[in-house]
């Protein structure tokens, strides 16, 4: 008899649901950010059990927004349409200017 054979098994495990799916408003917010600021870069964040695929858009001065995109392909299409570089946040990390902007704007963290 194995160690784990005594543990009862769930008959029908319920899948974890995302908090919400990406919407057109999310993509519109990213587009508005790109068109109203200069030097914007996208940082792709993978889907997790809690959130859909997201993109962090970071401007030249470090100001940023995070919005859901639904899939990496949708993020890539948006980046290509606006000629914005797209990086994988897990591989590259976030730029120092984003952290500097966060320190300069502590009111943003309270949201």
Residue pairs with C-beta under 8 A, 6 or more apart in sequence:
16 49
16 50
18 47
18 49
18 50
18 51
18 52
19 50
19 51
20 52
20 68
21 52
21 68
21 70
22 52
22 53
22 67
22 68
22 69
22 70
22 74
23 68
26 67
26 68
26 69
27 67
27 69
27 74
27 78
29 65
29 67
30 42
30 55
30 57
30 65
30 67
30 69
30 78
31 78
31 82
33 40
33 57
33 59
33 65
34 40
34 57
34 82
34 84
35 82
37 59
37 60
37 63
38 59
38 60
39 59
39 60
39 61
40 57
40 58
40 59
40 60
40 82
40 84
41 57
41 58
41 84
41 85
41 86
41 87
41 95
42 55
42 56
42 57
42 58
42 75
42 78
42 79
42 84
42 85
42 86
42 87
43 55
43 56
43 57
43 58
43 86
43 87
43 88
43 89
43 92
43 94
44 53
44 54
44 55
44 72
44 75
44 86
44 87
44 88
44 89
45 53
45 54
45 55
45 56
45 66
45 89
45 90
46 53
46 72
46 90
47 53
51 68
52 68
52 69
52 70
53 68
53 69
53 70
53 71
53 72
53 74
53 75
54 66
54 67
54 68
54 69
55 66
55 67
55 69
55 75
55 78
55 86
56 64
56 65
56 66
56 89
56 94
56 98
57 64
57 65
57 66
57 67
57 84
58 64
58 94
58 95
58 97
58 98
60 97
61 97
61 101
62 95
62 97
62 98
62 99
62 100
62 101
62 102
62 104
63 101
64 98
64 101
69 75
69 78
75 86
76 86
78 84
79 85
79 86
102 108
102 109
